[in-house]
Amino acid sequence: MRTRLRGLRGRFLLIVIAIYVLVGVLSLVGFYRVAETIIRQLGGSYATQYANQQRGRITARVDRELVLTQKLVASPLLRNWANDESNTQLARESLEELESFRVLFADHSWFFVVGKSGDYYHNNAANEFGGREFRFVMDPSDRTMAWYFDVLKNVDDFNLHVDYDAQLDVTKIFINAIVKNNGAKIGIGGTGLDLSEFVRTLMHTTERGIENVLIDDQGYVQGISDRALMETIARTTDATKRPAMFAMMDRDSEQSTLRQILGRMRAGQIEDAQAQFTIRGQSRLAAISYMPELHWAAVVLVDPGEVIRLETFRPILFLMATALLLTILLVSWLLDRLVLTRLARLTDATRSVAAGQYDRRMTVDRDDEIGQLAHSFNAMTSTIGDYMQNLEHKVSERTDALQQANALLGESNRKVMDSIGYAQLIQSSILAKPDEIARFAGDHAVLWRPRDVVGGDFYTVHRDADGGALVAVADCTGHGVPGAFMTMASKAILDSATARHGLADPAALIGELHRGLRALLQSHDTNNADNGLDIALLYVAPARNRLVFAGAKLALWILAADGSISVVKGDRLSAGYRRIRDDVRYANHDVVAHPGERYILSSDGIFDQNGGEKGFAFGQTRVRDVLSSLIDRPLAQLFDALAVQLDEYRGDLPQRDDITLFGFSLDAGRAPPWSN
């Protein structure tokens, strides 16, 4: 069993199970996210349609009553009666006409107020006041009658409001219309819709997850599914003291959103809107539908998860899981039959060949990729069989040839290393010897590190018959053997120049070296290469009180007795390169020698060595810091400290260039301060 699981078939089975679980989990997560999105979208559409339906139901019902009310107040008979209330004939006919409207009104009730007298006439659905329609006179001092005077003063055509009529002891949605005569207000007529019936038919809903709210365009609640709250609203005659929908909302930002929506609706910019509100701690999708003729808005609060339950989509999820499982099982069965079984036979045959049965052959039963593989296997076993017969002979021949090649390679390597060792000996011969340096210098030290066995840096000391000395440090193009040959050529040309011109003019010597190298390298150059060198020359006058420095891209460092460090820079041009003109002139720098001073000439190898965490160059700043921290030490100790710091900074990185530092002082007759 364990062997099977380790095989391709077992691994494939585990991979199939893992894929099924992974795809299943991802599909399940994706399904629920998509389902939630669909539920939110469907819930939003449902809420909008429901709100529009509410608006249509409210508008249709109110519009019918409003049209009848407007027709009532437009009656010429009622207008004449309002102007001549004492006319009994007009009164009788007007009351009959009002009774005809009572039959048409949905509430089967009407009221009529004569503006001149303030007489209030009314009859209800039970015809309770038939024959005695006059009820009372409107009294401005009675707060319960304030609605009449407000309407007469502030309303031009009609208005609607929810109110409790204390005289009639009823709570209704009243429709008030102005009776006019030549533009003058002469009375008010209208009807009402019973509030309980209105709430039951229009506001109350038995659908799960839905709550209806009716608000005016200022946000004050005019109707709500909650009957108790509705009664409280109806008994509040001051509309501004009724509960506002904002009080039902938990977040200030959402209250601001509702205010913006209502403002746009008042301005006629939109009639419908959707928003997400948190009502009494629960997130609800709100669909708002505006009724401009009533200045009201129907608000439907929907919990999408209750309206459209997630369980509705579970059959789809089950169908997807079943289809995925059947697909994976079918693919697995086909793969096992068409690939894995045949590969198992091929694997068994391969093991037989590995055991030495080179006559094993596979049956090629199909012309597909595995059939081609079986055909290639048969050809391979035949070839292996042929190879195995001659293998020992061929191995013996190749082993002898390899041993001979290794012997030749070892001999060649030995000759090359001998040549390089001899080149090192020759190069060492051109370098200044310690006793040559000691003849003119006091404290002195040299740090010379070729990158390879031999290198392109060299340092020399020339003496003249008057006791003067010329110190040279040069950095030639290249490393290894090519660089070493450049040092030989450069040293020979420098020797020739000093023999002809003396030592006192280092700048002229660099010019001669430049022209000599250009002539030498151009006459023998077959590869169009450009070679040269950087060099520093320092002439020490016989009296040792004056020095002359000239440099081609190299500088002179001066360590003063007081611990300060100064640098005399050379010219920016190198020497010997084809791109530099023959007539170029280098500059001399006169330096007054002071007691206790030490002088250092250096190639750029120590400055350019990379290292540290970011691989940056060691740089002149680090060299200056080491020299400053140990400036009272002998030059040998200074150079040793520099070498240690450089090695630690370089770490495991290879040496990048040849490194040369030549340092000396002229205080040969005076013991240094550290010698005690």
C-alpha positions as CSV (number, residue, x, y, z in Angstrom):
1,M,0.0,0.0,0.0
2,R,2.8,2.4,0.9
3,T,4.6,1.5,-2.4
4,R,1.4,2.3,-4.3
5,L,1.1,5.7,-2.6
6,R,4.7,6.5,-3.5
7,G,4.1,5.6,-7.1
8,L,2.8,7.9,-9.8
9,R,-0.8,6.5,-9.5
10,G,-0.8,7.2,-5.7
11,R,0.7,10.6,-6.1
12,F,-1.8,11.4,-8.8
13,L,-4.6,10.3,-6.6
14,L,-3.4,12.6,-3.8
15,I,-3.0,15.5,-6.2
16,V,-6.5,14.9,-7.5
17,I,-7.9,14.9,-4.0
18,A,-5.9,18.0,-3.1
19,I,-7.1,19.8,-6.3
20,Y,-10.7,18.8,-5.6
21,V,-10.5,20.1,-2.0
22,L,-8.7,23.3,-3.1
23,V,-11.1,24.0,-6.1
24,G,-14.0,23.1,-3.9
25,V,-13.0,25.5,-1.1
26,L,-12.2,28.3,-3.7
27,S,-15.5,27.6,-5.5
28,L,-17.4,27.7,-2.2
29,V,-15.8,31.0,-1.2
30,G,-16.5,32.4,-4.6
31,F,-20.0,31.1,-4.7
32,Y,-20.9,32.7,-1.3
33,R,-19.3,36.0,-2.4
34,V,-21.2,35.9,-5.8
35,A,-24.4,34.9,-4.0
36,E,-24.1,37.7,-1.5
37,T,-23.5,40.2,-4.4
38,I,-26.5,38.8,-6.2
39,I,-28.6,39.0,-3.1
40,R,-27.6,42.6,-2.5
41,Q,-28.3,43.5,-6.2
42,L,-31.7,41.6,-6.2
43,G,-32.5,43.1,-2.8
44,G,-31.8,46.6,-4.1
45,S,-33.9,46.0,-7.1
46,Y,-36.7,44.5,-5.0
47,A,-36.5,47.4,-2.6
48,T,-36.7,50.0,-5.4
49,Q,-39.6,48.2,-7.0
50,Y,-41.4,47.9,-3.6
51,A,-40.8,51.6,-2.9
52,N,-42.1,52.6,-6.3
53,Q,-45.1,50.4,-5.7
54,Q,-45.8,52.0,-2.4
55,R,-45.5,55.4,-4.0
56,G,-47.9,54.3,-6.7
57,R,-50.4,53.0,-4.2
58,I,-50.2,56.0,-2.0
59,T,-50.3,58.5,-4.9
60,A,-53.1,56.7,-6.6
61,R,-55.2,56.6,-3.5
62,V,-54.4,60.2,-2.4
63,D,-54.7,61.5,-6.0
64,R,-58.2,60.1,-6.3
65,E,-59.3,61.8,-3.1
66,L,-57.4,65.0,-4.1
67,V,-59.1,65.2,-7.5
68,L,-62.6,64.7,-5.8
69,T,-61.7,67.4,-3.2
70,Q,-60.5,69.8,-5.9
71,K,-63.7,69.2,-7.8
72,L,-65.7,69.8,-4.6
73,V,-64.1,73.2,-3.9
74,A,-64.5,74.2,-7.5
75,S,-68.3,73.7,-7.4
76,P,-70.0,77.1,-8.3
77,L,-72.9,76.2,-6.0
78,L,-70.6,75.8,-2.9
79,R,-68.7,79.0,-3.9
80,N,-72.0,80.9,-4.0
81,W,-73.1,79.4,-0.7
82,A,-69.7,80.5,0.9
83,N,-70.5,84.0,-0.3
84,D,-74.1,83.9,0.9
85,E,-74.3,81.4,3.8
86,S,-77.7,82.8,5.0
87,N,-79.5,81.8,1.8
88,T,-81.4,78.7,2.8
89,Q,-82.0,77.6,-0.7
90,L,-78.3,77.7,-1.4
91,A,-77.6,76.0,1.9
92,R,-79.9,73.1,1.2
93,E,-78.6,72.6,-2.3
94,S,-75.0,72.9,-1.2
95,L,-75.5,70.3,1.6
96,E,-77.1,67.9,-1.0
97,E,-74.1,68.3,-3.2
98,L,-71.7,67.7,-0.3
99,E,-73.6,64.6,0.4
100,S,-73.2,63.4,-3.2
101,F,-69.4,63.8,-2.7
102,R,-69.6,61.8,0.6
103,V,-70.7,58.8,-1.4
104,L,-67.7,59.1,-3.7
105,F,-65.0,59.8,-1.1
106,A,-63.2,56.6,0.1
107,D,-63.7,57.7,3.7
108,H,-67.4,58.6,3.0
109,S,-66.9,61.8,5.0
110,W,-66.5,65.5,4.2
111,F,-66.0,68.8,5.8
112,F,-66.6,72.4,4.7
113,V,-65.7,75.6,6.4
114,V,-67.2,79.0,5.4
115,G,-64.5,81.6,5.5
116,K,-66.7,84.6,6.5
117,S,-68.4,82.9,9.5
118,G,-65.9,80.2,10.4
119,D,-68.8,77.7,10.5
120,Y,-67.7,74.1,10.3
121,Y,-69.9,71.6,8.5
122,H,-69.2,67.8,8.5
123,N,-70.8,64.4,8.0
124,N,-69.2,61.0,8.3
125,A,-69.5,57.5,6.9
126,A,-72.3,56.5,9.3
127,N,-74.3,59.6,8.2
128,E,-74.2,60.4,11.9
129,F,-74.8,64.1,11.3
130,G,-77.3,64.0,8.5
131,G,-79.7,66.9,8.8
132,R,-77.5,68.6,11.4
133,E,-74.3,69.0,9.4
134,F,-73.3,72.3,11.1
135,R,-71.0,71.3,13.9
136,F,-69.3,74.3,15.4
137,V,-67.6,77.6,14.7
138,M,-63.8,77.8,14.2
139,D,-62.3,79.7,17.1
140,P,-58.8,81.2,16.6
141,S,-58.1,80.9,20.4
142,D,-58.7,77.2,20.4
143,R,-55.3,75.4,19.7
144,T,-57.1,72.3,18.4
145,M,-58.5,74.5,15.5
146,A,-55.2,76.1,14.7
147,W,-54.8,73.9,11.6
148,Y,-57.7,75.7,9.9
149,F,-56.2,79.1,10.3
150,D,-52.7,77.9,9.3
151,V,-54.1,76.3,6.1
152,L,-56.2,79.4,5.3
153,K,-53.1,81.6,5.7
154,N,-50.3,79.5,4.3
155,V,-51.9,77.2,1.7
156,D,-52.7,78.4,-1.8
157,D,-54.4,75.4,-3.3
158,F,-54.3,72.3,-1.1
159,N,-52.3,70.4,1.4
160,L,-52.2,67.0,3.2
161,H,-51.4,66.4,6.8
162,V,-51.9,63.7,9.5
163,D,-53.8,65.1,12.4
164,Y,-56.0,64.3,15.4
165,D,-59.3,66.2,15.3
166,A,-60.2,66.8,18.9
167,Q,-63.7,68.0,18.0
168,L,-64.4,64.8,15.9
169,D,-62.2,62.6,18.0
170,V,-60.6,61.0,14.9
171,T,-57.1,60.7,13.5
172,K,-56.9,60.9,9.8
173,I,-54.8,62.0,6.8
174,F,-56.7,65.1,6.0
175,I,-56.9,66.6,2.5
176,N,-57.6,70.4,2.7
177,A,-58.5,72.4,-0.4
178,I,-59.0,76.2,-0.7
179,V,-62.3,77.5,-1.9
180,K,-61.7,80.7,-4.0
181,N,-63.8,83.4,-5.6
182,N,-61.9,85.5,-8.1
183,G,-58.6,84.5,-6.4
184,A,-59.8,85.4,-2.9
185,K,-59.9,82.6,-0.3
186,I,-63.5,82.2,0.9
187,G,-63.4,78.8,2.6
188,I,-61.9,75.3,2.9
189,G,-63.3,72.0,1.9
190,G,-62.0,68.4,2.0
191,T,-62.1,64.9,3.2
192,G,-59.9,62.5,5.1
193,L,-58.5,59.0,5.0
194,D,-58.8,56.9,8.2
195,L,-55.3,56.5,9.6
196,S,-55.8,53.0,10.9
197,E,-57.0,51.8,7.5
198,F,-54.3,53.7,5.7
199,V,-51.6,52.2,7.9
200,R,-53.0,48.7,7.6
201,T,-53.3,48.8,3.8
202,L,-50.4,50.9,2.8
203,M,-47.8,50.8,5.6
204,H,-48.2,47.4,7.2
205,T,-46.5,44.5,5.5
206,T,-46.2,40.8,6.3
207,E,-43.3,40.2,4.1
208,R,-40.1,39.1,5.9
209,G,-37.2,41.6,6.1
210,I,-39.2,44.7,5.0
211,E,-40.2,47.8,6.9
212,N,-42.1,50.7,5.5
213,V,-41.7,54.3,6.5
214,L,-43.4,57.4,5.1
215,I,-41.6,60.7,5.6
216,D,-42.0,64.3,4.4
217,D,-39.2,66.0,2.4
218,Q,-37.7,67.3,5.7
219,G,-37.3,63.8,7.1
220,Y,-40.2,63.9,9.6
221,V,-42.1,60.6,9.9
222,Q,-45.7,60.7,8.5
223,G,-46.4,57.0,8.6
224,I,-44.7,53.8,9.8
225,S,-45.5,50.2,10.2
226,D,-45.4,50.5,14.0
227,R,-49.0,51.2,15.0
228,A,-48.2,52.7,18.5
229,L,-45.6,55.0,17.0
230,M,-48.1,56.0,14.3
231,E,-50.7,57.0,16.9
232,T,-48.1,59.2,18.6
233,I,-47.2,60.8,15.3
234,A,-50.8,61.5,14.5
235,R,-51.5,63.2,17.8
236,T,-48.6,65.5,17.4
237,T,-50.1,68.6,15.7
238,D,-46.7,70.4,15.2
239,A,-45.0,68.6,12.3
240,T,-41.6,69.7,13.5
241,K,-42.1,67.9,16.8
242,R,-42.9,64.6,15.2
243,P,-40.1,61.9,15.2
244,A,-37.6,62.3,12.4
245,M,-36.2,59.3,10.5
246,F,-32.7,60.6,11.4
247,A,-33.4,59.6,15.0
248,M,-33.7,56.0,13.9
249,M,-30.3,56.1,12.2
250,D,-27.1,55.2,14.2
251,R,-24.5,57.1,12.1
252,D,-24.1,60.8,11.5
253,S,-22.6,60.2,8.0
254,E,-25.7,58.2,7.0
255,Q,-28.0,61.0,8.4
256,S,-26.1,63.4,6.2
257,T,-26.6,61.1,3.2
258,L,-30.4,61.0,3.7
259,R,-30.5,64.8,4.0
260,Q,-28.6,65.1,0.7
261,I,-31.0,62.7,-1.0
262,L,-34.1,64.6,0.3
263,G,-32.5,67.9,-0.8
264,R,-32.0,66.6,-4.3
265,M,-35.6,65.2,-4.4
266,R,-37.0,68.6,-3.3
267,A,-35.0,70.2,-6.1
268,G,-36.5,67.8,-8.6
269,Q,-33.1,66.3,-9.5
270,I,-34.1,62.7,-8.7
271,E,-37.2,60.7,-7.8
272,D,-35.6,57.4,-6.6
273,A,-32.5,56.7,-4.6
274,Q,-30.8,53.8,-2.8
275,A,-28.5,53.9,0.3
276,Q,-27.2,51.7,3.0
277,F,-28.3,52.7,6.5
278,T,-27.8,51.3,10.0
279,I,-31.2,51.4,11.7
280,R,-31.3,50.6,15.4
281,G,-28.0,48.7,15.1
282,Q,-28.9,46.7,12.0
283,S,-27.7,47.2,8.5
284,R,-30.5,47.9,6.1
285,L,-30.7,48.7,2.4
286,A,-33.0,51.7,1.9
287,A,-35.0,52.4,-1.2
288,I,-36.5,55.9,-1.3
289,S,-39.2,57.0,-3.8
290,Y,-40.4,60.6,-3.8
291,M,-43.9,61.9,-4.3
292,P,-43.4,65.6,-5.3
293,E,-47.1,66.4,-5.3
294,L,-47.4,65.4,-1.7
295,H,-43.8,66.4,-0.6
296,W,-43.6,62.9,0.9
297,A,-41.2,60.0,0.3
298,A,-41.9,56.3,0.7
299,V,-38.9,54.6,2.4
300,V,-38.6,50.8,2.2
301,L,-36.0,49.3,4.6
302,V,-34.9,45.9,3.4
303,D,-32.7,43.2,4.9
304,P,-31.5,41.4,1.7
305,G,-30.5,38.3,3.6
306,E,-34.1,37.9,4.8
307,V,-35.8,38.8,1.6
308,I,-33.7,36.4,-0.5
309,R,-32.2,33.7,1.7
310,L,-28.8,32.1,0.9
311,E,-30.4,28.7,1.2
312,T,-32.2,29.3,-2.1
313,F,-28.9,28.9,-3.9
314,R,-27.8,25.7,-2.2
315,P,-29.2,23.4,-4.9
316,I,-26.9,25.2,-7.4
317,L,-23.9,24.7,-5.0
318,F,-24.7,21.0,-4.7
319,L,-25.0,20.7,-8.5
320,M,-21.7,22.4,-9.0
321,A,-19.9,20.2,-6.5
322,T,-21.4,17.0,-8.0
323,A,-20.4,18.1,-11.5
324,L,-16.9,18.9,-10.4
325,L,-16.5,15.5,-8.6
326,L,-17.9,13.6,-11.7
327,T,-15.5,15.5,-14.0
328,I,-12.5,14.8,-11.8
329,L,-13.4,11.1,-11.5
330,L,-13.9,10.8,-15.2
331,V,-10.6,12.5,-16.0
332,S,-8.8,10.3,-13.4
333,W,-10.2,7.1,-14.9
334,L,-9.3,8.1,-18.4
335,L,-5.8,9.2,-17.3
336,D,-5.3,5.9,-15.4
337,R,-6.4,3.8,-18.4
338,L,-4.6,5.8,-21.2
339,V,-1.4,6.9,-19.4
340,L,-0.7,5.5,-15.9
341,T,-1.2,1.8,-16.6
342,R,1.0,1.9,-19.7
343,L,3.6,4.0,-17.9
344,A,3.7,1.3,-15.1
345,R,4.4,-1.4,-17.7
346,L,7.2,0.8,-19.2
347,T,8.6,1.4,-15.7
348,D,8.7,-2.3,-15.0
349,A,10.5,-2.9,-18.3
350,T,13.0,-0.1,-17.5
351,R,13.8,-1.8,-14.2
352,S,14.5,-5.0,-16.1
353,V,17.0,-3.2,-18.3
354,A,18.6,-1.7,-15.3
355,A,19.0,-5.2,-13.9
356,G,20.9,-6.2,-17.1
357,Q,18.0,-7.7,-19.2
358,Y,18.9,-5.8,-22.4
359,D,16.7,-8.0,-24.6
360,R,13.5,-6.8,-22.9
361,R,11.0,-5.2,-25.4
362,M,7.8,-3.3,-25.1
363,T,4.6,-4.0,-27.1
364,V,3.7,-0.9,-29.3
365,D,0.0,-1.1,-29.4
366,R,-0.9,2.6,-30.1
367,D,0.5,5.3,-32.2
368,D,0.4,8.0,-29.6
369,E,3.0,9.7,-27.4
370,I,3.3,6.6,-25.1
371,G,3.4,4.3,-28.1
372,Q,6.3,6.4,-29.5
373,L,7.9,6.3,-26.1
374,A,7.7,2.5,-26.1
375,H,9.2,2.4,-29.6
376,S,12.0,4.7,-28.4
377,F,12.5,2.4,-25.4
378,N,12.9,-0.7,-27.7
379,A,15.5,1.2,-29.8
380,M,17.3,2.4,-26.6
381,T,17.6,-1.1,-25.2
382,S,18.9,-2.4,-28.5
383,T,21.5,0.4,-28.6
384,I,22.4,-0.1,-24.9
385,G,23.0,-3.8,-25.6
386,D,25.4,-2.9,-28.4
387,Y,27.2,-0.4,-26.3
388,M,27.6,-2.7,-23.3
389,Q,29.4,-5.2,-25.5
390,N,32.1,-2.7,-26.4
391,L,32.0,-0.5,-23.3
392,E,35.0,-2.0,-21.4
393,H,37.2,-1.6,-24.4
394,K,36.1,2.0,-25.0
395,V,36.4,2.9,-21.3
396,S,40.0,1.6,-21.3
397,E,40.9,3.6,-24.4
398,R,39.3,6.8,-23.0
399,T,41.0,6.3,-19.6
400,D,44.4,6.0,-21.2
401,A,43.7,9.1,-23.3
402,L,42.5,11.0,-20.2
403,Q,45.6,10.1,-18.2
404,Q,47.9,11.3,-21.0
405,A,45.9,14.5,-21.3
406,N,46.2,15.1,-17.5
407,A,49.9,14.5,-17.7
408,L,50.3,17.0,-20.5
409,L,48.1,19.5,-18.7
410,G,50.1,19.1,-15.5
411,E,53.3,19.7,-17.4
412,S,51.9,22.8,-19.1
413,N,50.7,24.1,-15.8
414,R,54.1,23.6,-14.2
415,K,55.8,25.5,-17.1
416,V,53.3,28.3,-16.8
417,M,53.8,28.6,-13.1
418,D,57.6,28.5,-13.5
419,S,57.3,31.3,-16.0
420,I,55.1,33.4,-13.8
421,G,57.5,32.7,-10.9
422,Y,60.4,33.9,-13.0
423,A,58.4,36.9,-14.0
424,Q,57.9,37.7,-10.3
425,L,61.6,37.5,-9.8
426,I,62.3,39.8,-12.7
427,Q,59.6,42.3,-11.5
428,S,61.0,42.2,-8.0
429,S,64.3,43.2,-9.4
430,I,63.0,46.6,-10.6
431,L,61.5,47.5,-7.2
432,A,63.5,49.7,-4.8
433,K,65.5,47.7,-2.3
434,P,65.1,48.5,1.4
435,D,68.8,49.7,1.7
436,E,68.2,52.0,-1.3
437,I,65.3,53.6,0.6
438,A,67.2,53.8,3.9
439,R,70.1,55.8,2.3
440,F,67.9,58.9,1.9
441,A,64.9,58.3,4.2
442,G,64.4,58.0,7.9
443,D,61.2,56.3,9.0
444,H,59.9,54.4,5.9
445,A,57.6,51.6,4.9
446,V,56.2,50.0,1.7
447,L,52.8,48.1,1.2
448,W,52.9,46.3,-2.1
449,R,50.2,43.8,-2.9
450,P,49.9,42.6,-6.5
451,R,46.4,41.3,-7.3
452,D,48.0,38.2,-8.9
453,V,51.5,36.7,-8.5
454,V,52.8,39.6,-10.5
455,G,51.1,42.9,-11.1
456,G,51.0,46.3,-12.8
457,D,52.2,48.5,-9.9
458,F,55.9,49.3,-9.2
459,Y,57.9,51.7,-7.0
460,T,61.5,52.8,-7.5
461,V,64.1,55.2,-6.1
462,H,66.7,57.0,-8.2
463,R,69.7,58.8,-6.7
464,D,71.9,61.4,-8.3
465,A,75.5,62.4,-7.6
466,D,74.5,65.5,-5.7
467,G,72.6,63.5,-3.0
468,G,69.1,64.2,-4.5
469,A,66.6,61.4,-4.8
470,L,63.5,60.7,-7.0
471,V,60.8,58.4,-5.6
472,A,58.3,56.9,-8.1
473,V,55.1,55.0,-7.6
474,A,53.3,53.8,-10.8
475,D,50.1,52.0,-11.7
476,C,50.2,50.5,-15.2
477,T,47.3,49.2,-17.3
478,G,46.4,45.6,-16.6
479,H,47.1,43.0,-14.0
480,G,49.1,39.7,-13.8
481,V,51.6,39.0,-16.6
482,P,50.4,41.8,-19.0
483,G,50.6,44.4,-16.2
484,A,54.1,43.1,-15.2
485,F,55.4,43.6,-18.8
486,M,54.0,47.1,-18.7
487,T,56.0,47.8,-15.5
488,M,59.2,46.6,-17.2
489,A,58.6,48.8,-20.2
490,S,57.7,51.8,-18.0
491,K,60.6,51.3,-15.7
492,A,63.0,51.1,-18.7
493,I,61.7,54.4,-20.2
494,L,61.8,56.2,-16.8
495,D,65.4,55.1,-16.3
496,S,66.3,56.4,-19.8
497,A,64.5,59.7,-19.1
498,T,66.3,60.3,-15.7
499,A,69.6,59.5,-17.3
500,R,69.1,62.1,-20.0
501,H,67.3,64.9,-18.0
502,G,68.2,64.3,-14.4
503,L,65.9,64.1,-11.4
504,A,65.0,67.6,-10.5
505,D,62.1,68.1,-13.0
506,P,59.5,65.4,-12.3
507,A,56.9,66.9,-14.6
508,A,59.3,66.8,-17.6
509,L,60.1,63.2,-16.7
510,I,56.4,62.2,-16.8
511,G,56.2,64.0,-20.2
512,E,59.1,61.9,-21.5
513,L,57.6,58.8,-20.1
514,H,54.3,59.6,-21.8
515,R,55.9,60.1,-25.2
516,G,58.1,57.1,-24.9
517,L,55.3,54.8,-24.0
518,R,53.1,56.1,-26.8
519,A,55.8,55.5,-29.3
520,L,56.6,52.1,-27.9
521,L,53.0,50.8,-27.6
522,Q,51.8,52.2,-30.9
523,S,54.6,50.7,-32.9
524,H,53.9,47.2,-31.5
525,D,50.1,47.4,-31.1
526,T,48.2,44.9,-33.4
527,N,44.9,44.9,-31.4
528,N,44.2,48.6,-31.4
529,A,44.4,48.6,-27.6
530,D,45.1,51.7,-25.5
531,N,47.5,51.3,-22.6
532,G,49.3,53.6,-20.3
533,L,49.9,54.3,-16.6
534,D,49.2,56.6,-13.6
535,I,52.4,57.8,-11.8
536,A,53.5,59.9,-8.9
537,L,57.1,61.4,-8.9
538,L,58.6,63.1,-5.8
539,Y,62.0,64.7,-6.1
540,V,63.9,65.3,-2.8
541,A,66.5,68.1,-3.1
542,P,70.0,67.4,-1.8
543,A,69.6,69.8,1.1
544,R,66.3,68.0,2.0
545,N,64.5,71.2,2.6
546,R,62.6,71.3,-0.7
547,L,60.6,68.7,-2.6
548,V,59.2,68.8,-6.1
549,F,56.1,66.7,-6.9
550,A,54.4,65.9,-10.2
551,G,51.6,63.4,-10.7
552,A,49.6,61.8,-13.5
553,K,46.3,61.1,-11.7
554,L,48.1,60.1,-8.5
555,A,48.6,62.4,-5.4
556,L,51.1,63.1,-2.6
557,W,49.8,62.7,1.0
558,I,51.7,64.7,3.6
559,L,51.4,63.8,7.3
560,A,52.5,66.9,9.3
561,A,54.1,66.8,12.7
562,D,51.1,68.4,14.3
563,G,48.8,65.5,13.2
564,S,47.2,67.2,10.2
565,I,47.0,65.6,6.8
566,S,47.2,67.4,3.5
567,V,47.0,66.1,-0.1
568,V,48.8,67.5,-3.2
569,K,46.9,66.4,-6.2
570,G,48.6,65.5,-9.5
571,D,47.3,66.3,-13.1
572,R,44.0,64.7,-14.2
573,L,45.6,63.1,-17.2
574,S,47.3,59.7,-17.2
575,A,50.4,59.0,-19.3
576,G,51.2,56.8,-22.3
577,Y,47.6,56.5,-23.6
578,R,47.0,57.1,-27.3
579,R,44.0,59.4,-26.7
580,I,46.4,62.0,-24.9
581,R,48.4,64.3,-27.1
582,D,52.2,64.1,-27.4
583,D,52.7,67.7,-26.5
584,V,50.8,67.5,-23.2
585,R,52.6,69.2,-20.3
586,Y,52.4,68.1,-16.7
587,A,52.9,70.5,-13.7
588,N,55.4,70.5,-10.9
589,H,54.4,71.4,-7.3
590,D,57.0,72.8,-5.0
591,V,56.7,71.6,-1.4
592,V,58.7,73.0,1.5
593,A,59.8,70.2,3.8
594,H,59.3,70.6,7.5
595,P,60.7,68.6,10.3
596,G,58.6,65.6,11.4
597,E,56.7,65.4,8.1
598,R,56.1,62.1,6.4
599,Y,55.2,61.6,2.8
600,I,53.1,58.9,1.2
601,L,52.7,58.0,-2.5
602,S,50.0,55.6,-3.4
603,S,48.3,53.9,-6.4
604,D,44.5,53.9,-6.5
605,G,44.1,50.2,-5.7
606,I,43.5,50.7,-1.9
607,F,40.9,53.4,-2.6
608,D,39.0,51.4,-5.2
609,Q,38.8,48.1,-3.2
610,N,35.1,47.3,-2.7
611,G,33.6,45.7,0.4
612,G,31.3,46.3,3.4
613,E,27.6,45.4,3.5
614,K,26.8,47.3,0.2
615,G,30.0,46.6,-1.7
616,F,31.1,50.2,-1.9
617,A,34.7,51.3,-2.4
618,F,37.1,51.6,0.6
619,G,37.7,55.3,-0.4
620,Q,40.0,58.1,0.6
621,T,37.9,59.0,3.7
622,R,38.5,55.6,5.4
623,V,42.3,55.8,4.6
624,R,42.4,59.3,6.1
625,D,40.6,58.2,9.2
626,V,43.0,55.3,9.8
627,L,46.0,57.6,9.3
628,S,44.6,60.3,11.6
629,S,43.8,57.8,14.4
630,L,47.4,56.3,14.4
631,I,49.4,59.3,13.1
632,D,51.9,59.2,15.9
633,R,52.9,55.6,15.1
634,P,55.8,54.5,12.8
635,L,54.9,54.2,9.1
636,A,55.3,50.4,9.2
637,Q,52.6,50.2,12.0
638,L,50.4,52.6,10.0
639,F,50.6,50.5,6.9
640,D,50.0,47.3,8.9
641,A,46.8,48.9,10.4
642,L,45.7,50.0,6.9
643,A,46.1,46.5,5.6
644,V,44.1,45.0,8.5
645,Q,41.3,47.5,8.1
646,L,41.3,46.9,4.3
647,D,41.1,43.1,4.8
648,E,38.3,43.3,7.3
649,Y,36.3,45.7,5.0
650,R,36.9,43.5,1.9
651,G,35.7,40.4,3.7
652,D,35.2,37.5,1.3
653,L,35.4,39.7,-1.8
654,P,38.4,39.2,-4.1
655,Q,41.1,41.9,-4.4
656,R,40.1,44.2,-7.2
657,D,43.4,45.9,-8.2
658,D,47.1,46.0,-7.4
659,I,47.8,48.0,-4.2
660,T,51.0,50.0,-3.6
661,L,51.8,52.5,-0.8
662,F,55.3,54.1,-0.4
663,G,55.9,56.2,2.7
664,F,59.0,57.9,4.1
665,S,60.3,60.8,6.2
666,L,63.4,62.9,5.8
667,D,64.4,63.0,9.5
668,A,67.2,60.6,9.2
669,G,69.4,62.2,11.8
670,R,66.7,62.6,14.5
671,A,65.1,59.9,16.5
672,P,61.2,59.9,16.1
673,P,59.1,60.6,19.2
674,W,57.9,57.0,19.4
675,S,61.4,55.5,19.6
676,N,61.7,56.0,23.4
